[in-house]
Amino acid sequence: MEIRDTYEVIIVGGGAAGLVAGLYCQRAALKTVLFEKGLIGGQIAISKEVENYPGVKDITGLELAEKLVEHTKAFGLNIVQEEVASLTPGTDVHTVRLANGQTYQTTALILASGGSARKLNVPGEAEYLGRGVSYCATCDGLFFRGKTVLVVGGGDAAVEEALFLSRIAGKVYLAHRRSPLRAGGLLQNRLAAEPAIELVKNTLVTAIWGDGNVVTAVSTESSDTGKKGELAVDGIFIYIGYTPNTALLPPEVRKNEQGFVITDEKCET
């Protein structure tokens, strides 16, 4: 196995956490490289608005991500857009192999790989992905101008995206499997004041239907009574949380039942 290069720190993941880690490593004059297979900036880059970042009152997610990247690059962080295929922890040295076959070693490995959108795992979800099924309203919302859409979820992300879609779609349903939403109070107040959004509580989506080309409806079931129903929709946006991107870790790295890495008080394995 040929080692292409050796670093003091290798960071896996180019979201906000990875970029900030890279910034501090550069300020400490550590030889560092950051690998990211997708969009630099991560989930924040596809957020329409960011209202809770201290010191920045009004900014889009993409603008904030660009500022983070600009800041880290000003300190010389080496950002490489390649996919990490495997990680092999060692006693003193850790090995990182990329999907392109290149191999690197490091004495410190920072895993900031974030998470992937959790799926409903219902019939029709995979079949109609990109044809009415989406996990990103910011990316795909404009395809549904004037149409009827369903947002699934009850947290901040679901409510934020329902509010965003209400300015584009003709009608927005927000379905949550429980009665109380988990979203913050401010977001719930905005939701209540938006006439284009209809909240559908205690509702599960059990199947997604289409005409072979695009989504046309979803099957629903009451989580209270078991009563079944159907909603005619042109699109469904799923925001039910995230699954940690830790599958590439070897078995010796301990994880909990949800797939999150178990660490000590220093965030070390």
N, C-alpha and C positions, 0 to 999 in steps of 0.2 A: 504494500500500500504506500503510494507516494504522497507525502505531506506537502501540499502546495505552499502553506505558510503557517506560522505559529503566532498566536496573539495572547496578550495578557488577559483580554476579555473578549468573548464572543457573545453578542446579544441576538437572540432569535425572536423576531417580531418587531415590526416598525410602527406600532400604534403609539399613542401618547406615552404609555409607560416605558416602552422600549426606547423612544426618542429621548425622554428625560434621563433614563439610565445612561444612554450614550453621551449626553451632555455632561453629566457628572464624571463619567470616565475620562472624557477628553480634558476636563478641567483638572483632573488628577494626573494628567500626562501619562495615561495608560494606553498602550497600543491596543486599539479596539476596532472591531468591525461589527456591523449590524446587518443581518440577513432578513429580508422580507420578500415573500413570494407575491404579494398582492399590492394593494393600494397603500402607499406610504401615508401614515396618519391614521390608518385603521378605521374603526367604526366612527370616530369623531369626524372624519373627512366626509362622510355621507350624511351627517346631521345637518338639517336645514338651519337651525339656530342653536346657539349655545348661550344660555343665560346664567349659568352658575359657575363660570370660571372667574375666580377672584381677580379684580383689577381690570376686567374687560366686560363692559356693560352690554355691548351689542355687536355680535360677530357671528358669521356663519361658520359651520363646522369646517368647511373646506378652507376658509381663510385662516382659521386658527391652526389647522394642520399645516398649512403652508408656512405660517410663522414659526411653528415648532421646528419644522425641517430647516428653515432658513437659519434659525438660531443654532441648531446643532452643527450645521455645515460651517457656520462662522468659526466654530472651534475645531473644525477639521475632521468631523466624524465621517468615517468611511461607510457609506450605505450601499449595499449590494442587493439588487433585486433578483434574488434567486431563491428557489425553494429548498428548504432543509429536508433531506430524506431520512436521516437517522442521527441519533445522538448516542454516543457510547461513553458513559461516565467512567473515570478512572480514579485511582487514589490521589495522584498529583496532577495528571493531565487528562483532559477530556477531548474526545474526538468528535468532530462534526463533519458529516458527509452530505454534500449537496446532491440534488436530483441530477445535476449535469455530470456527476462523477467526481468532482473536485473534493478533496479532503483537507480539513484544517484541524489544528489542535489549539487548545487554550488551557490556561491554568484556572480560569474562572468562567463559568457559563451562566448567563442570565436568560431565563426563559420568560419571555413576555409575549407569548403567542396568542393571547386573547382567547376569544371563543367564536364559534360559528352558530348561526341562527338555529334554534331548536325547531324541529319539524313536528307537525301534527301527527304524521305517520298514519294518514287516512287514505282510502282509495281515491285516486285522481290527483293527489298532490304532486307526485313525481311526473305523471303523464302531462299535466298542464303547467309545469314549471316554465315560466317565460311566455306563457300563453294565457295569462290571467292569474297565475299563482306567483306571488312575489314576496320577498323578505326585505324589500327596500322601497319605501314610498318615494323617497327623494330621487331614486334612480328611475322608477317606472311610473310614477304618478301621472305624468303628463299624457300617458297613453290612455288615460281614463277620463279625459275632460268631458264633463257633462254626463258621465255614466254613473252607474250604481256600483258601489264597492263595499266590501266587508273587511273590517280590521278585526283580527282576533287577538285578544290579550287584555290585561287589566292593569298593567304597570305604566310607568312614566312613558316608556317608548311607544306603547300602543296608543296612549292618549295623545301624545305629541304628533304622531303620524296621522291619527284620525283628524286632528285639527288642521294639519297641513293639507290633507286630502280634501277637507271640506271647502277649500278655496279653489279646488279644481273639479272635483266630481259633482254630479248633480245631487247625489244622495250617498250618505255614508252610514253604514251600520257599524256599531262597535259591540262585539260579542265577547262576554266574559263568562267563564265557567262558574263563577261565584256571584254573590250579590254585591258585597262591597268591593269597590275597585282598590287596587294597591297603589295607584298613582297619588302623587302629592296633592295637597289641598288646593294649591294655586291652579294646577292643571285641571283638577276636577271642577273648579269654579268656571274656568274657561270653557270646559266641555258643556256644562249646564247652560251656558249662555249662547251656545252655537246651535241654531235651529236646523242646520243641515245634517246634524248627527243624531241618530237614534240609538240609544243604549239598549242592548238586548242582554239582560242579566241571566245568570243561571242557565247558560246555554253552551252546549258542546257542538262543535262541528264534527260530524261523523263521516262525511264523504263530500267530494268535490266532483261536480258533473260538468260536462261540456258537450259540444256538438261535433267533436272530433278535431276541431280547430282551436276554439277558445272556450273559456269557462262560461257557463250559462246559469249555474245554480249551485247551492250547497245544501246538503241534508243536515238537519239539526236535531238535537235531543235535549230536553230539559234535564239538568242535573238534579232538579228537585223531584219532579214527578215522572220522568222517563218519557214524557210526551214527545212524539216525533213531529218534525215539521220540515219545511223547505223555504229557502230564501232565493229569489231570483236576483243574481248579481252578475256583473261583468268581470269582476276581479276580486281577489282575496289577498290581503296583506297580513302576514303572520308574524306576530310579535309576542311570543310566549317564553322568552328568555333565550339563554345561550348555553351551548355545550362547550366546555373547555377544550382547546386544541392541544391535548396532551397525548394523543394516540401514538406519536412517534417516540415517546419515551420508553426505554426498556423496562422489563418487569421489576428489576431491582429498585427502581424509583417508586416509592410508595405513593398510592393515590387513594382517595376516599371513594365511596360508592358513586358519587357524581362525576368522578374523573378528575377532581382537583388534586394537585400535588400537595402532599402533607409536608409541612415545613416546621421549623422551630421558630422561636421568637425573633430570630434574625432573618427569617424567610429563607433559611438554608435547609437543604435536604439532609 
